[in-house]
Amino acid sequence: MPRIPAVVAAPREFYYQCATRDDEPFASPPESCNDALVPESTLMAERPAPVATAFQTSPPVRPRQEVLTEYWVTVFLSAFLLFQVQLIVGKYILPLFGGTPAVWNTCMLCFQFLLLLGYGYAHLLGRAPNARTQGKVHGSLLIVSAVIVAILWVKWGSPLTPGTAWRPAPEDNPVWKILELLFATVALPFFVLSTTGPLLQSWYSRGVTNNSPYRLYAVSNAGSLLGLLSYPFFIEWAFTIKHQAWAWASGYMTFVAICAVIGWRLSNRTPEELPSPAGLEDVEAGERPTMSQYLLWIGLSACSTTMLLATTNLICQDLAVIPLLWVLPLCIYLLSFILSFNSHGWYRRSVFWPLYFVALGVELKTNLFGFHLQTPSQIVMLCAALFVVCMVCHGELSSSRPVTQHLTSFYLMVASGGVVGGIFVVMMAPKLFLGYWEFQVGLVGCGLLLFAAFVAGDPRGRGNARLWVAVLLIETTFLITNLPNLVPKLEKFPLLRRPEFLGLFAGTVFAIYWMLRKRRDSVGDVPVSTKFPWQPVAGVSLTVVFGILVYGYAQVRATQILFRERNFYGIKSVVNEPETVGLLSGSTLHGRQFKNAATRNIPLSYYRTESGIGLLLSNYPRGSSGNLRVGVIGMGAGTLAAYGRRGDYYRFYEIDPAMVDLSSGASPYFFFAHDSAAKIDAVLGDGRLSLENEARLGERQQFDVLAVDAFSSDSIPVHLLTDEAMGIYLEHLRSREGVLAFHITNWHLDLAPVLAAIADAHHLAACQVRNLGSTWILLSADSEMLRLPNLAEKSTALVLTRKPVLWTDGYSNLFEMLRRPGT
């Protein structure tokens, strides 16, 4: 199986299973060759008996078992390590950049680009005039990469976890900073790993005397899937980040040693010992692909990659940015490659075209007309849509592969499409769209590409006639069910809202059409029209209509939105409500303020006077000075500034510049900070890193209260809840009477066990205040501070549904904090 990292574009599997010329290891055998090209992602159940061909100029020599083992171990290790390093590095840098879904997608863009470079390198090196040159060049690259990994290991204590110097500054562009960090740490070893599949398949054919490399495909498949699935279900749980990096580096050194031995043995073989197939010049080159075919391949690959990254964004934005939710879409993407390029032909237009249009209709209803589902159902629907779109895109790619002579260019186009899709989602979509609309773009775009693939394969449009009729009926059914939302007068016809009844009717119509068409075809002598049939045109036209509905309804919904901005840290919206103005991060409410000037300084939502933080700030003893110093990580609407009195000092730490502008900019939408009697400062940058820098400079803030309220939609920046972070917070408290307040309201995660473990580790008293839809946990070295007037009556001991778990900078696992049903 190909080691398709993240988003890759294409399996690197253009090596055929016959012997190759020394000067053209990527050349393709004729279709008559029994061991002809088999995609790297293909798992064939059976193979025909060997047939002698013109390529076999010498009888095959059975390879020694130890030689086979070397190849199998190397291919398995390279596939396993390639996927593992993505997850390890992604998790390590996640907290450094705010813990948003964009961190992982930016990593994927980098890995796509590196894979494309590795793919091109393998192609060029494979054209070297002899095996000796290939062995020396690649052996040198292996040694250089191993030396660099060893140097970084010594310098940083781990080859994948750079020191504090690589932490981003507030003025840094997060996308470019992530790319810079990845290129400095993992780029070279990842590049080397990405070249292994193509090179070893070529060397395998050369070095073991024309033996078929088919089994290497299966071994690579196993390594890829094991590398993906083992991380969230075992490695993330069992090891700290540093130990994960050590284990990976040890595995990489083992891989380098074995691969170098293989290259050294191959380079020392004499030309007489190597297979020298003849007759390659007589292979018919076949028709060269046209520019339109190149563009179609790029488009199909870019569409599947867009859907992969967009689905990851949507799943993570309101749940959690965790490796498990990275792996789930990636496994679906990878599985679609395996099935599409499989020799059994799992892709069938008659199956996946109707499924695609059903997915298009369901997503239209779900996303546009207020049909909301709970998160587990949303994840299932998103993943189902991703699978169907990837099967269509990868299936059409597999069906449109050119003759073997041009497979190299085919896979280069597919790889390029993966990079195009990554650039679109990571760099272009945040500037083009104010929401996560790349998912809808990919979904609708798949339908247009499907039509393009149909026309490219059948310019006269004579094929799949019944299938296009079925497509029209499916699209019409979903369109009719949405008409009452567009035309209110139709709401008096409830049947129009029942897709199951309309679907049954459409199925009956299709059955009648099919029988009539079959009867007509059986008569014979049916005149053949020279015109392009109307059904495909109507089908793609309705797909365009769906896209227009998506855009149009987005504009309608935007009339209630006063402000919206999308950047690296997510989507922020200011919503106009009858009496209030609301702040949304993603789809989660993060603050609200009355419009009336007389009441707009009354704290609302999670920060009411009855909430945990409201009770604490309202009743905290002010001492002889009568003033409070309050720190807040996460500004949001700046609601806590409403508790400030004259002489108080409130210091907000906010990583997202858009939030600062909304609450304390020149033209704010929320006026809590503007109207507060306290002195207000806003520090731009990650809250923990800012506090750490201030402590290092000796600027301890002497807070009486420090509130941690930093969310990205409904997900949690893990690095703010670790043992090391708690040490930083405690440094900035004025005295033992200082109180730490953690806002842990969350639909999906139960963070009380994490804070219970932190309290035990630092010998702090803890209490919990849960009311009015908010949950706050308060910690203090002085237990009397948690028994303040009014606060004591409303607080309880921590409510734990599982054992306390101490998170550190080296170990955290959000998966084990997912809420259990009923909690």
C-alpha positions in Angstrom: 0.0 0.0 0.0 1.3 3.4 -0.8 2.5 5.5 2.0 0.2 8.3 1.0 0.8 10.9 3.7 -2.0 13.0 4.6 -3.2 14.2 1.5 -1.3 13.0 -0.9 -2.1 12.9 -4.2 -1.3 9.7 -5.5 0.1 6.4 -4.8 3.7 6.1 -6.1 3.1 2.9 -8.0 4.0 3.3 -11.5 6.6 0.5 -11.4 5.7 -2.5 -13.4 6.5 -6.0 -12.4 8.7 -6.9 -15.3 12.4 -6.2 -15.7 13.4 -2.7 -16.7 16.2 -1.2 -18.6 19.0 0.4 -16.6 18.4 3.7 -18.3 14.6 3.6 -18.0 13.5 2.0 -14.7 10.2 3.8 -15.1 9.6 2.6 -18.6 6.4 0.5 -19.1 6.0 -3.0 -20.5 3.3 -3.8 -23.1 -0.1 -4.9 -22.0 0.8 -8.5 -22.9 3.4 -8.6 -20.1 1.9 -10.8 -17.4 3.5 -8.9 -14.6 2.3 -5.6 -15.9 1.8 -2.6 -13.8 -0.2 -3.0 -10.6 -0.9 0.1 -8.5 0.9 0.2 -5.3 -2.4 0.5 -3.5 -3.8 -2.6 -5.2 -4.3 -5.8 -3.3 -4.9 -8.6 -5.8 -6.5 -11.8 -4.6 -5.2 -13.9 -7.4 -2.7 -13.7 -10.2 -2.6 -15.5 -13.5 0.1 -18.1 -14.1 3.4 -16.7 -15.4 3.7 -16.3 -19.2 6.9 -16.0 -21.0 7.5 -12.6 -22.5 10.1 -10.9 -24.6 11.3 -9.2 -21.5 12.6 -12.3 -19.9 16.1 -12.9 -21.4 17.3 -15.1 -18.6 15.6 -17.6 -16.4 14.5 -16.2 -13.0 16.6 -16.9 -10.0 14.8 -17.5 -6.8 16.0 -14.8 -4.3 17.4 -15.7 -1.0 15.0 -15.4 1.9 17.2 -12.9 3.7 17.1 -10.6 0.6 13.3 -10.8 0.6 13.2 -10.0 4.3 15.4 -6.9 3.8 13.0 -5.5 1.2 9.9 -6.3 3.2 11.2 -4.8 6.5 12.5 -1.7 4.7 9.2 -1.0 2.9 7.1 -1.8 6.0 9.3 0.5 8.1 9.2 3.4 5.6 5.4 3.2 5.4 5.0 3.0 9.1 7.4 5.8 9.9 6.1 8.1 7.2 2.6 8.2 8.8 3.9 8.2 12.4 6.1 11.2 12.0 3.2 13.3 10.6 1.1 12.6 13.7 4.0 13.0 16.2 5.1 16.4 14.8 1.5 17.6 14.3 0.7 16.9 17.9 3.9 18.5 19.1 3.5 21.8 17.3 -0.3 22.0 17.8 -0.2 23.8 21.2 2.4 26.3 19.9 -0.1 27.7 17.4 -3.3 27.9 19.3 -4.5 24.3 18.9 -6.7 25.1 15.9 -7.6 22.7 13.0 -5.5 24.9 10.7 -2.3 23.6 12.3 -2.9 20.1 11.1 -3.9 21.1 7.6 -0.9 23.3 7.3 1.2 20.3 8.2 -0.5 18.3 5.6 0.3 20.9 2.9 4.0 20.7 3.8 3.9 16.9 3.7 2.1 16.9 0.3 4.8 19.2 -1.1 7.6 17.0 0.3 5.9 13.9 -1.1 5.8 15.5 -4.6 9.5 16.3 -4.4 10.2 12.8 -3.3 8.1 11.4 -6.1 10.0 13.5 -8.6 13.4 12.5 -7.1 12.6 8.8 -7.4 11.6 9.3 -11.0 14.7 11.2 -11.9 17.1 8.9 -10.0 15.4 5.9 -11.6 16.6 7.1 -15.0 20.2 7.0 -13.9 22.2 4.9 -16.5 23.1 2.1 -14.1 22.3 0.7 -10.7 25.7 1.6 -9.3 24.9 5.3 -9.7 21.5 4.9 -8.1 22.9 3.1 -5.1 25.6 5.7 -4.5 23.4 8.7 -4.8 20.6 7.4 -2.6 23.0 5.9 -0.1 24.7 9.3 0.3 21.3 10.9 0.9 20.4 8.2 3.5 23.7 8.9 5.4 23.2 12.7 5.3 19.7 12.4 6.6 20.8 10.0 9.4 23.6 12.4 10.4 21.2 15.4 10.5 18.7 13.4 12.6 21.5 12.5 15.0 22.7 16.1 15.3 19.2 17.3 16.1 18.8 14.5 18.6 21.8 15.7 20.5 21.0 19.4 20.1 17.4 19.3 21.1 17.3 16.1 23.2 14.9 14.8 20.6 15.1 15.1 16.8 11.5 16.2 16.3 11.0 18.6 19.2 12.9 21.8 18.7 13.7 24.1 21.6 11.9 27.3 22.8 13.6 29.4 20.1 11.2 28.0 17.6 8.1 29.2 19.4 6.2 31.7 17.3 6.2 35.4 18.1 2.9 37.3 18.0 3.9 39.1 14.7 4.8 35.8 13.0 2.5 34.5 10.2 1.5 31.1 11.7 1.3 29.3 8.3 4.8 30.3 7.2 6.1 29.7 10.7 4.8 26.1 10.7 6.2 25.4 7.3 9.6 26.8 8.5 9.6 24.7 11.6 8.7 21.5 9.6 11.4 22.1 7.0 13.9 22.6 9.8 13.0 19.4 11.7 11.4 16.7 9.6 11.7 17.7 5.9 14.7 15.6 5.0 13.8 12.3 6.7 10.2 12.6 5.4 11.6 13.3 1.9 13.8 10.2 2.1 10.9 8.0 3.4 8.7 9.2 0.6 11.2 7.9 -2.1 11.5 4.4 -0.6 8.5 2.8 -2.3 9.3 3.6 -5.9 13.0 3.0 -5.6 12.8 -0.3 -3.7 10.2 -1.6 -6.2 12.6 -0.8 -9.0 15.6 -2.2 -7.1 13.6 -5.3 -6.2 13.0 -6.1 -9.9 16.7 -5.4 -10.6 18.2 -7.0 -7.6 16.3 -10.3 -7.3 16.2 -11.1 -11.0 12.9 -10.1 -12.3 10.9 -11.2 -9.2 7.5 -9.6 -9.0 7.4 -6.8 -6.4 3.7 -7.4 -5.8 4.2 -8.5 -2.2 5.9 -5.2 -1.5 2.6 -3.5 -2.2 0.8 -5.5 0.4 3.6 -4.9 3.0 3.4 -1.2 2.3 -0.3 -1.3 2.8 0.0 -2.9 6.1 2.7 -0.4 7.3 0.6 2.6 6.2 -2.5 1.5 8.0 -0.7 0.3 11.1 1.2 3.6 11.3 -2.1 5.5 11.2 -4.2 3.4 13.5 -1.6 2.6 16.1 -1.0 6.2 17.1 -4.3 7.3 18.5 -5.1 3.9 20.0 -1.7 3.0 21.5 1.3 5.2 21.0 -0.3 8.5 22.0 -1.6 6.8 25.2 1.6 4.9 26.1 4.4 7.4 25.5 5.2 11.0 26.0 6.0 13.2 23.0 9.7 13.0 23.6 9.7 9.2 24.0 7.6 9.0 20.8 10.3 11.0 19.0 13.1 8.8 20.4 11.3 5.6 19.3 10.7 7.1 15.8 14.3 8.2 15.4 15.5 4.8 16.4 13.2 3.2 13.8 14.5 5.7 11.3 18.1 4.8 12.0 17.2 1.1 11.5 15.5 1.9 8.3 18.5 3.9 7.0 20.9 1.0 7.8 18.8 -1.6 6.1 18.0 0.5 3.0 21.7 1.5 2.7 22.7 -2.2 2.7 20.2 -2.9 0.0 21.6 0.0 -2.1 25.2 -1.0 -1.5 24.5 -4.6 -2.6 22.8 -3.5 -5.7 25.5 -1.0 -6.6 28.1 -3.7 -6.3 26.4 -6.1 -8.7 28.0 -6.3 -12.2 26.0 -5.5 -15.3 26.0 -9.2 -16.1 24.3 -10.0 -12.8 21.5 -7.6 -13.3 18.4 -8.3 -15.4 18.8 -6.9 -18.9 15.4 -7.1 -20.5 15.3 -6.8 -24.3 12.7 -5.6 -26.6 11.7 -2.5 -24.6 12.2 -0.3 -27.6 9.5 -2.3 -29.4 6.9 -1.3 -26.9 4.2 0.8 -28.4 4.2 4.2 -26.7 0.5 4.7 -27.1 -1.3 8.0 -27.6 0.1 10.8 -25.5 -2.4 12.3 -23.0 -3.9 15.6 -23.9 -3.8 18.8 -21.9 -7.5 18.3 -21.0 -6.7 14.9 -19.6 -3.9 16.4 -17.5 -6.2 19.0 -16.1 -8.9 16.4 -15.3 -6.4 14.3 -13.4 -5.2 17.4 -11.4 -8.8 18.4 -10.8 -10.0 15.0 -9.5 -7.0 14.7 -7.2 -7.4 18.3 -5.9 -11.1 17.7 -5.3 -10.5 14.6 -3.1 -7.7 16.4 -1.2 -10.0 19.4 -0.7 -12.7 17.2 0.8 -10.2 15.5 3.1 -8.9 18.7 4.6 -12.3 20.4 4.7 -13.8 17.4 6.5 -11.0 17.5 9.0 -11.7 21.2 9.6 -15.4 20.6 10.2 -14.9 17.6 12.5 -12.3 19.3 14.6 -13.7 22.8 14.9 -16.5 22.0 17.5 -15.1 18.8 19.0 -11.4 18.6 19.6 -8.2 18.9 17.6 -6.8 15.4 18.3 -4.9 12.8 16.3 -7.9 10.4 16.4 -9.9 13.0 14.4 -7.0 13.5 12.0 -6.7 9.8 11.4 -10.3 9.1 10.7 -10.7 11.2 7.5 -7.2 10.1 6.4 -8.0 6.4 6.8 -11.1 7.0 4.6 -9.1 8.8 2.0 -6.5 6.0 2.0 -9.1 3.3 1.9 -10.7 4.9 -1.2 -7.3 4.7 -2.9 -6.9 1.0 -2.1 -10.4 0.1 -3.3 -10.3 2.3 -6.5 -6.9 1.0 -7.7 -7.7 -2.6 -6.7 -7.8 -5.1 -9.5 -11.2 -6.3 -8.4 -12.7 -3.0 -9.5 -14.6 -1.9 -6.5 -15.5 1.4 -8.2 -18.7 1.2 -10.2 -20.3 4.2 -11.6 -23.7 2.5 -11.2 -23.1 2.4 -7.5 -21.1 5.5 -6.6 -22.7 8.1 -8.9 -26.1 7.7 -7.2 -24.5 7.6 -3.8 -22.7 10.8 -4.6 -25.9 12.7 -5.6 -27.6 11.4 -2.5 -24.7 12.7 -0.4 -25.0 16.0 -2.2 -28.7 16.3 -1.5 -28.4 15.3 2.2 -25.5 17.7 2.8 -27.6 20.5 1.1 -30.5 19.9 3.5 -28.3 19.5 6.5 -26.1 22.5 6.1 -28.5 25.0 4.5 -31.9 24.6 5.9 -31.4 24.2 9.6 -31.6 20.5 9.9 -29.1 20.1 12.8 -27.7 16.8 14.1 -25.7 15.8 17.2 -22.0 15.6 16.7 -21.8 11.8 16.3 -24.3 11.9 13.5 -22.5 14.9 11.9 -19.3 13.0 12.0 -20.9 9.9 10.3 -22.5 12.1 7.6 -19.3 14.0 6.9 -17.2 10.9 6.7 -19.8 9.2 4.5 -19.7 12.2 2.1 -15.9 12.2 2.1 -15.8 8.4 1.3 -18.2 8.7 -1.6 -16.5 11.8 -3.1 -13.1 10.2 -2.7 -14.3 6.9 -4.3 -15.7 8.9 -7.3 -12.5 11.0 -7.7 -10.1 8.1 -7.2 -12.3 5.7 -9.2 -12.4 8.1 -12.2 -8.7 8.5 -11.9 -8.1 4.8 -11.9 -10.5 4.4 -14.9 -8.8 7.1 -16.9 -5.2 5.9 -16.5 -3.3 6.1 -19.7 -1.3 3.3 -21.4 1.7 2.2 -19.3 4.1 4.3 -21.3 2.6 7.5 -19.8 1.9 6.4 -16.3 4.7 8.4 -14.9 3.1 11.7 -16.1 -0.3 10.5 -14.8 0.9 10.0 -11.3 2.9 13.3 -11.4 -0.4 15.1 -12.3 -2.2 13.3 -9.5 0.5 14.3 -7.0 0.4 17.9 -8.3 -3.4 17.9 -7.8 -2.9 16.9 -4.1 -0.7 19.9 -3.6 -3.2 22.2 -5.4 -6.0 21.0 -3.1 -3.8 21.6 -0.1 -2.9 25.1 -1.2 -6.6 25.9 -1.8 -7.8 24.8 1.7 -4.8 26.1 3.7 -3.9 29.4 1.9 -6.7 30.4 -0.4 -9.9 29.4 1.3 -9.4 31.6 4.5 -9.0 34.6 2.2 -11.8 33.7 -0.2 -14.5 32.5 2.2 -15.8 33.8 5.6 -16.9 30.2 6.5 -15.7 26.7 5.9 -17.2 26.7 2.5 -14.4 24.7 0.9 -16.4 21.6 1.9 -19.3 22.7 -0.2 -17.0 23.7 -3.0 -15.4 20.3 -3.0 -18.8 18.5 -2.9 -20.3 20.5 -5.8 -17.0 20.4 -7.7 -17.0 16.6 -7.6 -20.3 16.7 -9.6 -18.8 18.9 -12.3 -15.6 16.8 -12.5 -17.8 13.7 -12.7 -19.5 15.2 -15.8 -16.1 16.2 -17.2 -14.8 12.6 -16.7 -17.9 11.2 -18.4 -17.4 13.5 -21.5 -13.7 12.8 -21.7 -14.4 9.1 -21.8 -17.5 9.3 -24.0 -17.5 12.5 -26.1 -20.8 11.5 -27.8 -22.4 10.9 -24.4 -24.0 7.6 -25.4 -23.1 5.6 -22.4 -24.7 5.5 -18.9 -28.1 6.7 -20.2 -30.1 5.0 -17.5 -27.6 6.1 -14.9 -28.1 9.8 -15.8 -31.8 9.4 -15.6 -31.4 8.0 -12.0 -29.2 11.0 -11.2 -31.8 13.4 -12.4 -34.5 11.7 -10.3 -32.3 11.9 -7.2 -31.4 15.5 -7.7 -35.0 16.4 -8.4 -36.2 14.6 -5.3 -33.9 16.6 -3.0 -34.6 19.8 -4.8 -38.3 19.5 -4.4 -38.0 18.7 -0.6 -36.2 22.0 -0.2 -38.7 24.1 -2.2 -40.9 24.9 0.9 -37.8 26.6 2.4 -37.4 28.7 -0.7 -41.1 29.3 -1.5 -43.1 29.7 1.8 -46.5 29.2 0.1 -45.5 25.6 -0.5 -45.3 24.8 3.2 -49.0 23.8 3.1 -48.0 20.7 1.2 -46.3 18.6 3.9 -45.6 15.8 1.4 -43.0 18.0 -0.2 -40.9 17.8 2.9 -40.8 14.0 3.0 -37.8 12.8 0.8 -38.6 9.2 1.5 -42.0 9.4 -0.2 -40.7 11.5 -3.0 -37.8 9.0 -3.3 -40.2 6.1 -3.6 -42.1 8.0 -6.3 -38.9 8.8 -8.2 -37.8 5.1 -7.9 -41.1 4.1 -9.5 -40.7 6.6 -12.3 -37.2 5.2 -12.9 -38.4 1.6 -13.0 -41.0 2.5 -15.6 -38.4 4.3 -17.6 -36.0 1.4 -17.4 -38.6 -1.1 -18.6 -39.7 1.1 -21.5 -36.1 1.7 -22.5 -35.4 -2.0 -22.3 -38.4 -2.8 -24.4 -37.4 -0.2 -27.0 -33.8 -1.5 -27.2 -35.1 -5.0 -27.7 -37.0 -4.0 -30.8 -33.9 -2.8 -32.6 -33.5 -0.4 -35.4 -33.7 2.5 -33.0 -32.4 5.6 -34.8 -29.2 7.0 -33.3 -29.2 10.7 -32.7 -26.1 12.7 -33.5 -26.9 15.2 -30.8 -25.4 15.1 -27.3 -28.1 13.6 -25.0 -29.9 16.0 -22.7 -29.8 13.9 -19.5 -26.1 14.5 -18.6 -26.5 18.2 -19.4 -29.6 18.4 -17.1 -27.8 16.4 -14.4 -24.8 18.7 -14.3 -27.1 21.8 -14.5 -29.0 20.7 -11.4 -25.6 20.2 -9.7 -24.8 23.9 -10.5 -28.3 24.8 -9.1 -27.3 23.1 -5.9 -24.2 25.2 -5.8 -26.2 28.4 -6.4 -28.5 27.4 -3.5 -25.5 27.0 -1.3 -24.2 30.4 -2.1 -27.7 32.1 -2.0 -28.7 30.7 1.4 -25.3 31.7 2.7 -26.0 35.3 1.7 -29.5 35.1 3.3 -28.0 33.9 6.6 -25.4 36.7 6.4 -28.1 39.3 6.8 -28.1 38.6 10.5 -24.4 38.8 10.8 -22.9 42.2 11.6 -19.3 41.0 11.3 -17.5 37.9 10.2 -13.8 37.1 9.8 -11.9 34.0 9.1 -8.2 33.6 9.8 -5.8 31.0 11.0 -7.4 30.7 14.4 -10.9 30.1 13.1 -14.1 31.9 12.2 -15.4 34.8 14.4 -19.0 36.1 13.8 -20.9 38.9 15.5 -24.6 38.1 15.3 -27.4 40.6 15.5 -30.1 39.4 17.9 -33.3 41.1 19.0 -32.0 42.5 22.3 -28.3 41.5 22.3 -25.2 41.1 20.1 -23.6 37.7 20.2 -20.1 36.5 19.6 -19.7 33.1 17.8 -16.4 31.2 17.4 -17.2 28.6 14.8 -20.7 27.6 15.9 -20.2 28.1 19.6 -21.4 31.1 21.5 -18.6 32.9 23.3 -20.2 36.0 24.7 -23.2 38.2 24.5 -24.0 41.9 25.3 -27.2 43.9 25.6 -27.6 46.5 22.9 -29.2 49.0 25.3 -26.6 51.4 26.6 -28.2 51.4 30.1 -27.8 47.6 30.5 -24.9 46.7 28.2 -22.4 46.4 31.0 -24.4 43.6 32.7 -22.4 40.3 32.2 -24.2 37.6 30.3 -23.9 34.0 29.2 -21.1 32.1 31.0 -20.0 35.2 33.0 -23.2 36.2 34.8 -22.9 37.2 38.4 -24.2 33.8 39.4 -21.4 32.0 37.5 -18.3 30.7 39.1 -16.1 33.6 37.9 -18.9 36.1 38.7 -19.2 34.9 42.3 -15.4 35.0 42.7 -14.8 38.5 41.3 -17.9 39.9 43.1 -16.8 38.6 46.5 -13.0 38.5 46.4 -11.6 40.4 49.4 -10.0 43.6 48.3 -7.7 44.2 51.3 -6.4 47.5 52.4 -5.7 48.8 48.8 -9.2 48.0 47.7 -8.0 47.1 44.2 -7.7 43.8 42.3 -5.3 42.7 39.7 -7.0 40.2 37.3 -5.5 38.3 34.4 -7.5 36.6 31.7 -6.3 34.2 29.1 -8.7 34.5 26.2 -10.4 37.9 25.6 -13.5 36.9 23.7 -16.0 39.7 24.1 -14.1 41.1 27.1 -17.1 40.4 29.4 -15.0 40.0 32.6 -14.0 43.7 32.3 -17.5 44.5 33.4 -16.5 43.4 37.0 -13.7 46.0 37.1 -13.8 48.9 39.5 -11.9 52.1 39.6 -8.3 51.3 40.6 -8.5 47.7 39.4 -6.3 46.3 36.7 -7.4 43.7 34.1 -4.8 42.2 31.7 -6.2 40.1 28.8 -4.0 37.7 26.8 -5.4 36.9 23.4 -3.8 35.0 20.5 -6.3 36.1 17.8 -5.9 39.7 16.7 -9.5 39.7 15.4 -10.8 39.1 18.9 -8.8 42.1 20.2 -10.3 44.3 17.5 -13.8 43.2 18.3 -13.5 43.9 22.0 -11.1 46.8 22.4 -10.2 48.0 18.9 -11.0 51.4 17.4 -14.5 50.4 16.4 -15.5 47.6 18.8 -18.7 45.6 18.6 -18.5 44.8 22.3 -18.0 47.6 24.9 -17.2 45.8 28.1 -13.6 46.7 27.9 -14.3 50.2 26.6 -16.8 51.0 29.4 -14.9 49.4 32.3 -13.8 51.6 35.2 -10.7 49.4 35.5 -7.5 49.9 33.6 -7.5 47.4 30.7 -4.5 46.0 28.8 -4.6 43.5 25.9 -1.5 41.4 25.2 -1.5 39.9 21.7 0.0 36.4 21.7 -0.5 32.9 23.2 -1.4 33.4 26.9 0.9 30.8 28.3 3.9 31.8 26.2 3.3 35.4 27.0 3.2 34.7 30.8 6.3 32.5 30.5 8.2 35.3 28.7 7.1 37.8 31.3 8.3 35.6 34.1 11.6 35.0 32.4 12.1 38.8 32.2 11.2 39.2 35.9 7.8 40.8 35.1 5.6 38.8 37.4 2.1 40.2 37.3 1.0 39.6 40.9 -2.5 38.7 40.0 -5.2 38.1 42.6 -7.2 36.2 40.1 -6.1 34.5 36.9 -8.9 33.2 34.6 -8.2 30.7 31.8 -10.9 31.0 29.2 -9.3 30.3 25.9 -11.3 28.3 23.4 -11.2 27.7 19.7 -14.9 27.1 19.0 -15.6 24.2 21.4 -12.1 22.7 21.4 -9.4 23.2 24.0 -5.8 24.4 23.7 -4.2 21.5 25.6 -1.0 23.3 26.5 -3.0 25.6 28.8 -4.0 22.7 31.0 -0.7 20.9 31.7 1.4 20.5 34.8 4.1 22.9 33.5 1.4 25.5 32.5 0.1 25.4 36.1 3.6 26.2 37.4 3.7 29.3 35.2 0.3 30.5 36.4 1.3 30.1 40.0 4.3 32.3 39.5 2.1 35.2 38.5 -0.2 35.0 41.5 0.3 37.6 44.2 0.2 35.2 47.2 -1.3 32.0 48.5 -4.7 33.7 48.5 -4.6 34.0 44.7 -7.2 32.0 42.8 -7.0 30.3 39.4 -10.4 30.0 37.6 -10.8 27.6 34.7 -13.8 27.8 32.3 -14.4 24.2 31.2 -17.9 24.4 29.7 -17.8 22.0 26.8 -20.4 19.8 25.1 -17.9 17.0 24.3 -15.0 17.0 26.7 -14.9 16.5 30.5 -11.8 18.3 31.8 -12.5 18.0 35.5 -10.3 14.9 35.9 -7.4 16.9 34.3 -7.8 19.8 36.7 -8.2 17.4 39.7 -4.9 15.8 38.9 -3.2 19.3 38.5 -4.7 20.4 41.9 -3.3 17.3 43.6 0.1 17.7 42.0 0.4 21.3 43.2 -1.4 20.8 46.5 -4.2 23.1 45.7 -7.8 23.2 47.0 -10.5 22.9 44.3 -14.2 23.5 43.9 -16.7 23.5 41.1 -19.5 25.9 40.2 -22.0 24.7 37.7 -25.1 26.7 36.9 -26.8 28.5 34.0 -25.1 26.4 31.4 -21.6 27.2 32.6 -19.0 25.2 34.5 -16.1 26.8 36.3 -13.4 25.1 38.4 -11.6 27.3 41.0 -8.1 26.4 42.5 -6.2 28.0 45.3 -3.5 27.2 47.7 -5.7 28.7 50.5 -8.9 26.7 50.8 -10.5 29.6 52.6 -10.6 31.6 49.3 -13.0 29.0 48.0 -15.4 29.5 50.9 -16.1 33.2 50.3 -19.6 34.6 51.0 -22.1 33.5 48.3 -19.4 31.4 46.6 -19.5 28.6 49.2 -23.2 28.1 48.9 -23.1 27.7 45.1 -19.9 25.6 44.8 -19.4 21.8 45.2 -16.5 19.4 45.3 -15.2 18.4 41.8 -17.6 16.0 40.1 -15.4 13.3 38.6 -16.7 10.7 36.1 -13.2 9.0 35.8 -9.9 8.9 37.5 -7.7 12.1 37.6 -5.3 12.3 34.7 -2.2 14.5 34.9 -1.4 16.2 31.6 2.2 17.4 30.9 3.8 19.1 28.0 5.0 15.6 27.0 1.7 13.7 27.5 -1.9 14.6 26.9 -4.8 12.7 25.4 -8.1 14.5 24.7 -9.6 11.2 23.5 -9.8 9.8 27.0 -11.6 13.0 28.1 -14.5 12.7 25.7 -17.8 12.8 27.6 -19.5 9.5 28.2 -23.2 9.2 27.2 -25.4 10.7 29.8 -22.7 12.8 31.5 
